[in-house]
Amino acid sequence: MKQIIKKYFPINLLGFVAVIWLVFIVNFIVPFFDFNDLGIKPRTVSGLLGVFASVFLHGGLGHILANTFGLLICGGILRLSYSKSQLLIIIILGTLVSGLLTWLISSPAIVIGASGLVFCFISMLLANAFFKPSILTWAQALLCLFFYSGALLSLLVVQQGISWAGHFSGVVAGVLLSLLFNKYPKLFK
């Protein structure tokens, strides 16, 4: 069991999720400061800090649980095709690209959460089946669709309190990363 956890949920993915939970707990405990104010503030210089910080910030238990499951399930599926170090690169670049695009196109509200990264993982899995079709990539895409087809439908509807721009930006980031990883594999070894 320990080997399975190490293989499909490497320390960088588990550590990333653990930091998200640590920030959530500290934000809940600390009464005099709301870390969520550090989220993405679209098209403001001060809001650029949120590109990096927002992925660690969540608005409530349901929000963090949904993103935790998304990160672990989709991250575990991605791990079937990518090494631990490549997965770390995907986490970093996915956060950066989806965050910057969200900063650029979002409405004026503060954007928080790891949903952009979850959508990056989802779209990367789906795009891999297109850019590098194989039994593995198609199986991963179908598995991802099984778990997250409902989440993808959220792109068709704008809901109050949910960042459509963050989800869309994650999709764009995932497709771009899939294209880069498949077109230039030696760059990400």
N, C-alpha and C positions, 0 to 999 in steps of 0.2 A: 504494500500500500504506500509506503514511504517513497519508493521508486517512482510510482505513478504520479504522486504529487510533485516530486522533484522534476519529472520529465514534462508534464503538461502544465504545471503551475509553478514556473521557476520563481526563485526568490525575488527577482526584480518585479514580477507581476504581483506576487503576494505582498511584497514590501510596499509597492505603490498603493495597493488597496488598503494596507494597514495604515499608511500615512493619511490617506483620505479619512479613515475612521478616527484616527487620532485627532486630526484637525476638527472633525465634526464634534467629537466629545469635548475637546477643549473649548470650542466655540459655544457649546451648550452650557458648560460650567462657568465660564468667565462672564460675569454680569455687566461689566462696564465697557465692553467692546464687542461689536458684531463683525466678525471676520468677513461675513458675506458682503460687506461694503467694499471689499477688495476685489470683487468680481469685475468682469469686463464692462467697462463704461464706453460704449461705442463712440468712435471718432473723437476721443479726447486723449490727450497725452497721458494724463494720470490713469486713464483706463487701460493703457497698454500693460500695466502691471497685472491686470486681470487675465491677460492672455496666458500667463503662467500660473496664476493663483486660482483662477476660477475652477479648474479641474479638481481641486481639493476641497471646494466649498459646496455645501448642499443645504437646501431649504428645510429639510425635515427627514424623518425616518423613512418614509416611503420613497423619497427621492434618492437617498443614499443606498437603500436596499436595491432599488431597480438598477442603479448604475453599478453596484457591486456585482450583482448577478450577471449583468451584461459584460462587464470587464472580465470576470472570471470565465464565463462560458465561451464568449467569443475569443478571448485571449487564449484559452485552452485549445480551442479549435485552430487558431492561428499558429499555435505552437507546433502543430502537426507538420507545418510546412517551413517554419522558420526557427533558427537557433535562438538561444537565450539572448545573445547580444543583438541579433536582428530584431527580436521582439522589443527590446529596450529602445532601439532606434525608432521602431514604429510608434511606441508610446510617446517618445519625445517629439518626433516630427508630426505625429497625429495631433498632439496637444498644440503644438506651435501653429501648424497650418490651419486647423479648424478654429483655433482661438483668434488668429489674425483675421481670418475671413469673417468670423462672427463680429469682431470689433469693427470691421469695415461695413457690413451690410445690416446689422441688427438695428432694431428700433431703440430709442433712447434708454430703455430700462437696463438696470444692471443684470448681467447674465452670469449665472453660476451653475456649476455641476459638471460632471464627467460625461454627460450625454453626447457631446460632440465627439469624444474619443470612442464611446461605444458605437456610435454611428460610423465612425471611421473604420473600426474593426469590422462591422457588418458589411459595409460597402467594399472593403478590401477583399473580404472573403468572396463576395459575389463577383467582383471585378477579376479576381484571380481565375475564376472559371472561364472568363472571356479571354483574358490576355494569355493564359497558359493552361488551356484546357487539358484535363487529365481526369482519370477516375477519381483521384484524391481531391482535386480542386472542385469538381462537380459534387462530390459527396459532401465536402465542406460547405459549399454554397447551399445545397439542399438542407443540410442540418441547420444551418444558420436561418434559412427561410422558415423552417419548421418552428424554431424558437422565436424568431423576431419579425415575422411577416406583419404582425399587428403594429409593431413599432414603425416599420417602414410606411405603413398606411398613414401614420401621423404626419408624414410629409405632405399629404394631400389636404390637410385641415389645419388652420391656424387656431390654436387654443390659448385662451388667456392663461398666463402664468407658466407657459411652456415655450421655450425659445425655438421657434421654427428655424430661425437663422442658425442657431447652434447645431441643430440636427442636420440641416442642409449643408452647413459648412463641414460637418463631420463626413458626410457622404462624399463631398468633393475631395476632401483630404484623403479618404480611403481609396478612391479611384486613382488619384494622382500617385499615391504611394504604391499601389499595385502596379501601375504603369512603370514607375521608376524601378521598382524591385525586379520586375520581369524583363524590362528592357536593358537594364544595367546591373545584372546580378553581382558582378565582381566589385562594384562600388560599395555594396552592403555586406560583404563577407566578414 
